């Protein structure tokens, strides 16, 4: 069974895609079989990182280990069961392909609260949440009192992650 590493944070610009690429390339350079999935369907930073690396390797005939990247496939809405979301089928299709051939699967999430992001967090064996050194980023992990620096409680993102983990433990998705 592949070990799933998810880079997630609901704020953009924290380094999720860069961290995902560093993790994926470090693992593949260590000899591991690594699958790569980018769930940021709009920007596709991680997917483009991998595609650009593969194009550079091919153009220069380099022997440079790279993860296997698969984009989410298109799904014909007519094939969906009642109540089934296309994103569920898309992610399942990629995981079905990558899991048997991968030691690790690195999944990069968008900087937003999306259905795909919640699914990835529930699947995570390891969750990596990059942060910048700012109260804006720290506030995504916990609500912080700006004067005292005291933790007031969990953030919305932390709660989403907790709910995803609880759902995984119960064997159900939380939405």
Backbone as a chain_set.jsonl record, in Angstrom:
{"seq": "XXXXXXXXXXXXXXXXXXXXXXXXXXXXXXXXXXXXXXXXXXXXXXXXXXXXXXXXXXXXXXXXXXXXXXXXXXXXXXXXXXXXXXXXXXXXXXXXXXXXXXXXXXXXXXXXXXXXXXXXXXXXXXXXXXXXXXXXXXXXXXXXXXXXXXXXXXXXXXXXXXXXXXXXXXXXXXX", "coords": {"N": [[0.836, -1.18, 0.0], [0.596, 2.171, -0.869], [2.142, 4.951, 0.731], [0.566, 7.854, 1.618], [1.227, 11.2, 1.15], [0.237, 14.387, 1.916], [0.242, 17.728, 0.915], [-1.037, 20.481, 2.349], [-3.015, 23.398, 2.965], [-5.144, 26.049, 3.59], [-4.523, 28.54, 2.681], [-3.193, 30.393, 0.024], [0.075, 30.57, -1.539], [1.901, 29.632, 0.371], [3.801, 27.757, -0.097], [3.102, 25.153, -0.732], [3.06, 23.654, -3.195], [5.745, 23.798, -3.98], [6.94, 22.523, -1.793], [5.728, 19.999, -2.074], [6.898, 19.192, -4.497], [9.624, 19.098, -3.789], [9.519, 17.077, -1.813], [8.568, 14.883, -3.363], [10.606, 14.606, -5.339], [12.843, 14.174, -3.723], [12.183, 11.728, -2.511], [11.989, 10.035, -4.771], [14.597, 10.185, -5.697], [15.827, 8.801, -3.688], [15.291, 6.286, -4.417], [12.706, 5.379, -4.251], [9.466, 4.513, -5.521], [7.393, 6.883, -6.801], [4.303, 8.464, -6.929], [2.473, 11.266, -8.234], [0.085, 13.756, -7.611], [-1.889, 16.496, -8.481], [-4.153, 18.544, -7.025], [-4.974, 21.104, -7.361], [-6.802, 22.312, -9.543], [-7.001, 24.57, -11.053], [-4.595, 26.233, -11.025], [-2.509, 24.33, -11.117], [0.215, 24.072, -10.222], [2.023, 22.165, -9.043], [1.682, 19.964, -10.778], [2.562, 21.152, -13.181], [5.206, 21.676, -12.445], [6.252, 19.032, -12.326], [5.748, 18.17, -14.975], [7.335, 20.035, -16.418], [9.858, 19.324, -15.453], [10.083, 16.715, -16.484], [10.009, 17.305, -19.236], [12.372, 18.778, -19.496], [14.262, 16.841, -18.791], [13.87, 15.02, -20.903], [14.497, 16.655, -23.131], [17.192, 17.126, -22.789], [18.333, 14.683, -22.595], [18.761, 13.493, -20.04], [19.514, 11.529, -17.138], [17.551, 11.604, -14.832], [15.88, 11.047, -11.97], [12.345, 11.044, -11.588], [9.072, 11.789, -10.286], [6.014, 9.966, -11.012], [3.579, 11.572, -12.618], [0.105, 11.997, -12.705], [-2.625, 13.52, -14.187], [-5.941, 14.47, -13.113], [-8.482, 12.56, -14.566], [-10.851, 13.32, -17.234], [-14.349, 13.018, -16.623], [-17.262, 11.511, -17.74], [-20.297, 12.927, -17.16], [-22.651, 11.484, -17.473], [-22.066, 8.932, -16.723], [-22.013, 8.815, -14.02], [-23.144, 7.659, -10.867], [-26.295, 8.154, -9.15], [-26.041, 10.919, -7.011], [-23.288, 10.674, -6.885], [-20.163, 12.309, -7.003], [-18.21, 13.866, -9.526], [-15.548, 14.457, -8.915], [-14.902, 12.589, -6.943], [-14.79, 10.197, -8.388], [-12.77, 10.863, -10.22], [-10.441, 11.245, -8.591], [-10.314, 8.711, -7.416], [-9.804, 7.124, -9.685], [-7.21, 7.926, -10.456], [-5.782, 7.269, -8.132], [-6.233, 4.495, -8.098], [-4.655, 3.725, -10.246], [-2.052, 4.674, -9.547], [-1.497, 3.655, -6.938], [-0.839, 0.756, -6.822], [1.663, 0.794, -8.02], [3.337, 2.46, -6.649], [5.437, 3.529, -3.962], [5.145, 5.755, -2.466], [2.715, 8.357, -2.566], [2.399, 11.598, -3.497], [0.341, 14.23, -2.805], [-0.787, 17.304, -3.81], [-2.576, 19.98, -2.543], [-5.062, 22.529, -3.295], [-4.954, 26.066, -2.412], [-7.385, 26.438, -0.933], [-10.634, 25.7, 0.402], [-11.854, 22.851, -0.633], [-13.82, 20.191, -2.09], [-12.168, 18.135, -3.126], [-9.806, 18.679, -1.717], [-10.602, 18.164, 0.935], [-11.088, 15.423, 0.665], [-8.477, 14.498, 0.103], [-7.151, 15.181, 2.5], [-8.425, 13.409, 4.223], [-7.404, 11.039, 3.28], [-4.726, 11.16, 3.869], [-1.7, 9.826, 5.036], [0.45, 11.12, 5.976], [0.49, 14.492, 6.755], [1.503, 17.545, 5.516], [1.889, 20.856, 6.283], [2.745, 23.661, 4.976], [3.966, 26.845, 6.1], [4.237, 30.409, 6.144], [6.24, 32.784, 7.917], [4.249, 34.431, 9.508], [1.492, 36.156, 11.07], [-0.813, 35.868, 9.623], [-0.507, 33.401, 8.324], [-0.03, 31.72, 10.558], [-2.474, 31.921, 11.805], [-4.017, 30.206, 10.371], [-3.615, 27.725, 11.409], [-4.217, 27.882, 14.083], [-6.36, 29.893, 16.09], [-5.078, 32.877, 17.12], [-4.343, 35.08, 19.793], [-3.704, 38.38, 19.077], [-2.318, 40.134, 20.717], [-1.318, 38.844, 23.065], [-0.339, 36.496, 22.002], [-1.368, 34.124, 22.675], [-2.88, 30.924, 22.199], [-6.093, 30.693, 21.065], [-7.879, 28.88, 20.13], [-8.735, 26.194, 17.817], [-8.224, 26.635, 14.256], [-10.287, 27.235, 11.323], [-9.229, 25.681, 9.253], [-7.726, 23.791, 10.719], [-9.814, 22.512, 12.041], [-11.137, 21.37, 9.834], [-9.2, 19.537, 9.001], [-9.115, 17.903, 11.293], [-11.741, 16.886, 11.301], [-11.669, 15.478, 8.882], [-9.789, 13.495, 9.509], [-11.137, 12.199, 11.604], [-13.32, 11.241, 10.203], [-12.005, 9.456, 8.508], [-11.113, 7.598, 10.386], [-13.53, 6.537, 11.177], [-14.275, 5.49, 8.805], [-15.73, 6.899, 6.953], [-16.499, 9.634, 4.699], [-16.142, 13.058, 5.507], [-18.032, 15.968, 5.035]], "CA": [[0.0, 0.0, 0.0], [1.373, 3.407, -0.954], [2.043, 5.926, 1.823], [0.073, 9.088, 1.005], [1.682, 12.45, 1.755], [-0.577, 15.497, 1.417], [0.616, 19.096, 1.281], [-2.293, 21.21, 2.411], [-3.163, 24.633, 3.714], [-6.186, 26.77, 2.878], [-4.006, 29.822, 2.214], [-2.283, 30.31, -1.111], [1.381, 31.208, -1.41], [2.675, 29.174, 1.53], [4.849, 26.832, -0.529], [2.595, 23.772, -0.811], [3.513, 22.99, -4.42], [7.199, 23.68, -3.908], [7.212, 21.473, -0.812], [5.339, 18.729, -2.692], [7.912, 18.83, -5.496], [10.845, 18.702, -3.068], [9.268, 15.763, -1.208], [8.473, 13.866, -4.412], [11.908, 14.368, -5.97], [13.742, 13.578, -2.726], [11.816, 10.318, -2.366], [12.342, 9.283, -5.98], [16.069, 10.119, -5.734], [16.215, 7.761, -2.729], [14.972, 4.994, -5.003], [11.301, 5.021, -4.063], [8.525, 4.738, -6.618], [6.581, 7.998, -6.306], [3.228, 9.023, -7.747], [2.224, 12.67, -7.95], [-1.257, 14.218, -7.962], [-2.129, 17.907, -8.205], [-5.588, 18.791, -6.894], [-5.277, 22.498, -7.682], [-7.18, 22.165, -10.939], [-6.895, 25.858, -11.74], [-3.212, 26.665, -11.22], [-1.706, 23.154, -11.451], [1.635, 24.37, -10.01], [2.77, 20.919, -8.831], [1.638, 19.219, -12.032], [3.444, 21.817, -14.141], [6.58, 21.41, -11.984], [6.647, 17.689, -12.763], [5.771, 18.154, -16.446], [8.521, 20.779, -16.858], [11.039, 18.506, -15.142], [10.13, 15.625, -17.453], [10.356, 17.887, -20.535], [13.798, 19.127, -19.428], [14.989, 15.566, -18.817], [13.789, 14.488, -22.266], [15.181, 17.558, -24.064], [18.639, 17.085, -22.568], [18.714, 13.269, -22.443], [19.305, 13.334, -18.689], [19.041, 10.432, -16.299], [17.143, 12.315, -13.623], [14.654, 10.411, -11.479], [11.198, 11.936, -11.457], [7.838, 11.098, -9.897], [5.038, 9.754, -12.072], [2.453, 12.486, -12.434], [-1.114, 11.747, -13.457], [-3.688, 14.498, -13.961], [-7.258, 13.884, -12.915], [-9.077, 12.346, -15.89], [-12.223, 13.807, -17.41], [-15.39, 12.034, -16.321], [-18.54, 11.764, -18.41], [-21.333, 13.016, -16.124], [-23.704, 10.478, -17.695], [-21.652, 7.656, -16.13], [-22.027, 8.92, -12.559], [-24.304, 7.141, -10.134], [-27.023, 9.238, -8.467], [-25.359, 11.423, -5.815], [-21.829, 10.553, -6.992], [-19.504, 13.509, -7.507], [-17.172, 13.531, -10.508], [-14.234, 14.533, -8.27], [-14.665, 11.315, -6.262], [-14.395, 9.224, -9.41], [-11.489, 11.29, -10.788], [-9.362, 10.937, -7.656], [-10.249, 7.249, -7.287], [-9.179, 6.573, -10.89], [-5.767, 8.17, -10.391], [-5.248, 6.46, -7.03], [-6.253, 3.09, -8.523], [-3.505, 3.518, -11.129], [-0.768, 4.939, -8.886], [-1.268, 2.93, -5.687], [-0.085, -0.497, -6.919], [3.008, 0.981, -8.564], [4.016, 3.52, -5.898], [5.722, 3.412, -2.532], [4.602, 7.001, -1.925], [1.941, 9.221, -3.451], [2.39, 12.966, -2.985], [-0.837, 14.948, -3.283], [-0.747, 18.739, -3.528], [-3.931, 20.548, -2.473], [-5.157, 23.968, -3.578], [-5.058, 26.969, -1.267], [-8.81, 26.715, -0.766], [-11.418, 24.611, 0.993], [-12.574, 22.205, -1.729], [-14.174, 18.789, -1.875], [-10.964, 17.337, -3.366], [-8.878, 18.905, -0.617], [-11.105, 17.402, 2.092], [-10.851, 14.006, 0.383], [-7.046, 14.24, 0.253], [-6.818, 15.218, 3.923], [-8.911, 12.17, 4.833], [-6.554, 9.943, 2.809], [-3.334, 11.406, 4.231], [-0.947, 9.141, 6.083], [1.276, 12.215, 6.484], [0.031, 15.801, 6.313], [2.506, 18.603, 5.617], [1.226, 22.147, 6.144], [3.743, 24.738, 4.94], [3.552, 28.164, 6.604], [5.175, 31.525, 6.172], [6.397, 33.328, 9.256], [3.372, 35.591, 9.65], [0.276, 35.86, 11.811], [-1.823, 35.434, 8.659], [-0.334, 31.962, 8.157], [-0.216, 31.043, 11.842], [-3.898, 31.925, 12.114], [-4.647, 29.087, 9.683], [-3.485, 26.531, 12.253], [-4.908, 28.138, 15.349], [-6.712, 31.292, 16.321], [-4.072, 33.422, 18.028], [-4.57, 36.425, 20.305], [-2.628, 39.19, 18.5], [-1.58, 40.852, 21.751], [-0.585, 37.94, 23.959], [0.194, 35.338, 21.285], [-2.002, 32.929, 23.238], [-3.747, 30.162, 21.306], [-7.479, 30.82, 21.511], [-8.621, 27.706, 19.694], [-8.35, 25.721, 16.492], [-8.692, 27.41, 13.105], [-11.208, 26.532, 10.424], [-8.434, 24.66, 8.573], [-7.437, 22.727, 11.687], [-11.066, 21.772, 12.248], [-11.365, 20.557, 8.639], [-8.267, 18.415, 9.088], [-9.568, 17.018, 12.38], [-12.941, 16.192, 10.831], [-11.253, 14.515, 7.858], [-9.143, 12.378, 10.21], [-12.174, 11.468, 12.324], [-14.074, 10.515, 9.184], [-11.175, 8.33, 8.073], [-11.119, 6.607, 11.458], [-14.844, 5.896, 11.15], [-14.477, 4.898, 7.483], [-16.666, 7.705, 6.151], [-16.011, 10.946, 4.333], [-16.835, 14.187, 6.107], [-18.196, 17.021, 4.034]], "C": [[0.881, 1.243, 0.0], [1.11, 4.286, 0.267], [1.67, 7.256, 1.184], [0.516, 10.293, 1.832], [0.894, 13.577, 1.102], [0.046, 16.809, 1.869], [-0.66, 19.916, 1.217], [-2.218, 22.423, 3.302], [-4.199, 25.426, 2.936], [-5.744, 28.137, 2.387], [-3.075, 29.582, 1.028], [-0.945, 30.948, -0.783], [2.225, 30.763, -0.244], [3.79, 28.209, 1.151], [4.399, 25.388, -0.619], [3.156, 23.036, -2.024], [5.019, 22.799, -4.428], [7.594, 22.569, -2.938], [6.871, 20.106, -1.389], [6.391, 18.267, -3.69], [9.206, 18.384, -4.825], [10.682, 17.321, -2.421], [9.289, 14.661, -2.265], [9.839, 13.571, -5.025], [12.907, 13.766, -4.982], [13.448, 12.087, -2.566], [12.217, 9.492, -3.586], [13.862, 9.178, -6.122], [16.606, 9.082, -4.744], [15.875, 6.365, -3.24], [13.535, 4.538, -4.831], [10.514, 5.275, -5.34], [7.498, 5.742, -6.108], [5.555, 8.422, -7.352], [2.959, 10.445, -7.308], [0.836, 13.057, -8.456], [-1.383, 15.685, -7.56], [-3.635, 18.137, -8.175], [-5.96, 20.257, -7.095], [-5.56, 22.553, -9.18], [-7.058, 23.462, -11.727], [-5.439, 26.212, -12.036], [-2.276, 25.533, -11.634], [-0.192, 23.37, -11.26], [2.47, 23.102, -9.871], [2.818, 20.096, -10.12], [2.558, 19.822, -13.078], [4.902, 21.657, -13.746], [7.06, 20.069, -12.535], [6.733, 17.627, -14.286], [6.997, 18.885, -16.991], [9.802, 20.006, -16.59], [11.182, 17.391, -16.175], [10.505, 16.133, -18.846], [11.841, 18.239, -20.579], [14.667, 17.863, -19.51], [15.018, 15.006, -20.242], [14.6, 15.335, -23.247], [16.697, 17.47, -23.965], [19.173, 15.676, -22.342], [19.389, 13.016, -21.098], [18.744, 12.088, -18.023], [18.726, 11.035, -14.936], [15.845, 11.704, -13.126], [13.555, 11.437, -11.237], [9.986, 11.14, -11.005], [6.953, 10.891, -11.119], [3.817, 10.607, -11.761], [1.293, 12.045, -13.302], [-2.123, 12.844, -13.151], [-5.009, 13.777, -13.715], [-7.929, 13.735, -14.284], [-10.452, 12.989, -16.003], [-13.209, 12.67, -17.153], [-16.665, 12.446, -17.052], [-19.63, 11.786, -17.342], [-22.429, 11.959, -16.262], [-23.354, 9.134, -17.051], [-21.701, 7.664, -14.606], [-23.306, 8.324, -11.977], [-25.027, 8.318, -9.477], [-26.3, 9.628, -7.17], [-23.845, 11.348, -5.878], [-21.25, 11.834, -7.585], [-18.382, 13.105, -8.457], [-15.78, 13.548, -9.883], [-13.89, 13.233, -7.547], [-14.135, 10.279, -7.256], [-13.028, 9.573, -9.996], [-10.326, 10.903, -9.869], [-9.211, 9.432, -7.489], [-9.544, 6.625, -8.485], [-7.663, 6.745, -10.857], [-5.132, 7.329, -9.286], [-5.214, 4.976, -7.398], [-5.068, 2.77, -9.427], [-2.192, 3.628, -10.367], [-0.481, 4.042, -7.69], [-0.479, 1.629, -5.868], [1.358, -0.328, -7.388], [3.825, 2.008, -7.789], [4.275, 3.101, -4.461], [5.115, 4.609, -1.792], [3.761, 7.672, -2.995], [1.899, 10.587, -2.778], [1.229, 13.698, -3.643], [-0.723, 16.401, -2.837], [-2.159, 19.303, -3.601], [-3.921, 22.028, -2.842], [-5.21, 24.777, -2.285], [-6.498, 27.408, -1.061], [-9.472, 25.484, -0.154], [-12.268, 24.008, -0.121], [-12.907, 20.766, -1.352], [-12.946, 17.896, -2.065], [-9.946, 17.481, -2.237], [-9.311, 18.133, 0.626], [-10.865, 15.907, 1.891], [-9.379, 13.652, 0.604], [-6.639, 14.231, 1.723], [-7.286, 13.945, 4.637], [-8.046, 10.984, 4.443], [-5.131, 10.01, 3.353], [-2.824, 10.468, 5.321], [-0.016, 10.147, 6.758], [0.733, 13.508, 5.896], [1.131, 16.816, 6.565], [1.794, 19.917, 5.337], [2.286, 23.246, 6.163], [3.15, 26.058, 5.424], [4.645, 29.177, 6.345], [5.2, 32.053, 7.596], [5.581, 34.612, 9.392], [2.134, 35.18, 10.435], [-0.845, 35.421, 10.88], [-1.727, 33.922, 8.476], [-0.551, 31.206, 9.461], [-1.694, 30.918, 12.185], [-4.638, 30.8, 11.385], [-4.522, 27.782, 10.462], [-4.242, 26.681, 13.562], [-5.277, 29.612, 15.403], [-5.801, 31.805, 17.426], [-4.493, 34.807, 18.49], [-3.411, 37.306, 19.826], [-1.79, 39.926, 19.539], [-0.712, 39.912, 22.573], [0.103, 36.796, 23.225], [-0.396, 34.03, 21.764], [-2.889, 32.253, 22.188], [-5.155, 30.198, 21.879], [-8.31, 29.596, 21.145], [-8.178, 27.29, 18.307], [-8.907, 26.63, 15.392], [-9.702, 26.598, 12.314], [-10.46, 25.406, 9.709], [-8.115, 23.487, 9.503], [-8.668, 21.871, 11.95], [-11.374, 20.875, 11.052], [-10.459, 19.33, 8.662], [-8.678, 17.412, 10.153], [-10.785, 16.22, 11.94], [-12.607, 15.147, 9.769], [-10.624, 13.284, 8.508], [-10.168, 11.538, 10.978], [-13.015, 10.653, 11.352], [-13.309, 9.3, 8.685], [-11.204, 7.209, 9.114], [-12.444, 5.846, 11.493], [-15.128, 5.211, 9.813], [-15.497, 5.615, 6.635], [-16.028, 9.035, 5.817], [-16.823, 12.003, 5.06], [-16.916, 15.29, 5.089], [-18.735, 18.27, 4.635]], "O": [[1.815, 1.343, 0.796], [-0.013, 4.351, 0.768], [2.379, 7.738, 0.301], [0.231, 10.399, 3.024], [0.884, 13.707, -0.122], [0.343, 16.991, 3.05], [-1.285, 20.031, 0.163], [-1.455, 22.465, 4.267], [-4.127, 25.466, 1.708], [-6.523, 28.832, 1.735], [-2.261, 28.659, 1.048], [-0.84, 31.762, 0.135], [3.184, 31.447, 0.11], [4.634, 27.878, 1.985], [5.231, 24.482, -0.585], [3.669, 21.924, -1.897], [5.512, 21.749, -4.84], [8.482, 21.768, -3.232], [7.633, 19.154, -1.219], [6.739, 17.087, -3.727], [9.816, 17.401, -5.244], [11.594, 16.496, -2.474], [9.945, 13.634, -2.089], [10.192, 12.407, -5.211], [13.73, 12.935, -5.366], [14.372, 11.277, -2.492], [12.726, 8.38, -3.447], [14.36, 8.169, -6.622], [17.699, 8.547, -4.929], [16.145, 5.372, -2.563], [13.185, 3.426, -5.226], [10.861, 6.147, -6.137], [6.817, 5.495, -5.113], [5.894, 8.7, -8.502], [3.186, 10.799, -6.151], [0.46, 12.73, -9.581], [-1.029, 16.067, -6.445], [-4.315, 17.948, -9.183], [-7.135, 20.614, -7.009], [-4.662, 22.811, -9.983], [-7.017, 23.434, -12.957], [-5.091, 26.464, -13.189], [-1.35, 25.75, -12.415], [0.598, 22.889, -12.072], [3.513, 22.976, -10.511], [3.874, 19.594, -10.503], [3.258, 19.097, -13.785], [5.76, 21.514, -14.617], [8.133, 19.978, -13.132], [7.697, 17.085, -14.827], [7.632, 18.404, -17.929], [10.726, 20.027, -17.402], [12.277, 17.149, -16.683], [11.245, 15.461, -19.564], [12.498, 18.018, -21.597], [15.675, 17.834, -20.215], [16.064, 14.572, -20.724], [15.308, 14.795, -24.097], [17.403, 17.711, -24.944], [20.325, 15.496, -21.947], [20.454, 12.403, -21.03], [17.631, 11.656, -18.321], [19.536, 10.979, -14.011], [14.813, 11.827, -13.786], [13.801, 12.54, -10.751], [9.877, 9.95, -11.302], [7.123, 11.56, -12.138], [3.12, 10.388, -10.771], [1.464, 11.753, -14.485], [-2.448, 13.079, -11.987], [-5.164, 12.609, -14.072], [-7.942, 14.68, -15.073], [-11.14, 13.182, -15.001], [-12.923, 11.507, -17.438], [-17.086, 13.6, -16.981], [-19.866, 10.773, -16.684], [-23.061, 11.585, -15.274], [-24.231, 8.293, -16.853], [-21.459, 6.638, -13.97], [-24.395, 8.474, -12.531], [-24.425, 9.371, -9.27], [-25.99, 8.773, -6.341], [-23.171, 11.904, -5.01], [-21.784, 12.376, -8.552], [-17.686, 12.117, -8.219], [-14.922, 12.752, -10.264], [-12.731, 12.817, -7.531], [-13.157, 9.581, -6.986], [-12.216, 8.682, -10.242], [-9.346, 10.307, -10.317], [-8.09, 8.929, -7.428], [-8.764, 5.688, -8.318], [-6.92, 5.821, -11.19], [-4.067, 6.744, -9.482], [-4.264, 4.276, -7.046], [-4.534, 1.662, -9.378], [-1.313, 2.779, -10.516], [0.677, 3.699, -7.45], [0.48, 1.409, -5.128], [2.186, -1.215, -7.175], [4.907, 2.389, -8.235], [3.465, 2.422, -3.829], [4.641, 4.493, -0.662], [4.056, 7.569, -4.186], [1.431, 10.725, -1.647], [1.138, 13.778, -4.868], [-0.581, 16.693, -1.649], [-2.855, 19.125, -4.601], [-2.897, 22.699, -2.717], [-5.475, 24.241, -1.209], [-6.794, 28.602, -1.019], [-8.931, 24.379, -0.195], [-13.285, 24.583, -0.509], [-12.342, 20.206, -0.412], [-12.704, 16.999, -1.257], [-9.301, 16.507, -1.85], [-8.482, 17.518, 1.296], [-10.485, 15.204, 2.828], [-9.068, 12.63, 1.216], [-5.867, 13.37, 2.148], [-6.616, 13.462, 5.549], [-7.959, 10.015, 5.197], [-4.405, 9.017, 3.303], [-3.433, 10.335, 6.382], [0.271, 10.044, 7.951], [0.537, 13.613, 4.685], [1.633, 16.939, 7.682], [1.17, 20.083, 4.289], [2.684, 23.71, 7.232], [1.978, 26.348, 5.186], [5.83, 28.843, 6.328], [4.287, 31.796, 8.382], [6.121, 35.718, 9.392], [1.769, 34.005, 10.465], [-1.736, 34.681, 11.296], [-2.747, 33.233, 8.471], [-1.192, 30.156, 9.465], [-2.118, 29.929, 12.783], [-5.77, 30.474, 11.745], [-5.257, 26.831, 10.193], [-4.828, 25.728, 14.076], [-4.593, 30.463, 14.835], [-5.755, 31.247, 18.522], [-4.947, 35.621, 17.687], [-2.255, 37.015, 20.133], [-0.654, 40.305, 19.253], [0.481, 40.153, 22.756], [1.03, 36.187, 23.76], [0.013, 32.956, 21.325], [-3.558, 32.919, 21.398], [-5.389, 29.793, 23.017], [-9.326, 29.315, 21.78], [-7.343, 27.952, 17.69], [-9.923, 27.301, 15.576], [-9.939, 25.424, 12.6], [-10.987, 24.302, 9.572], [-8.226, 22.327, 9.107], [-8.571, 20.649, 12.066], [-11.823, 19.743, 11.229], [-10.901, 18.217, 8.375], [-8.595, 16.203, 9.936], [-10.857, 15.015, 12.177], [-13.187, 14.061, 9.754], [-10.9, 12.156, 8.1], [-10.077, 10.311, 11.0], [-13.378, 9.512, 11.639], [-13.892, 8.238, 8.463], [-11.307, 6.031, 8.773], [-12.474, 4.655, 11.801], [-16.088, 4.451, 9.688], [-16.069, 5.036, 5.711], [-15.145, 9.517, 6.527], [-18.037, 11.871, 5.215], [-15.96, 15.524, 4.35], [-18.934, 19.259, 3.93]]}, "num_chains": 1, "name": "protein.A"}
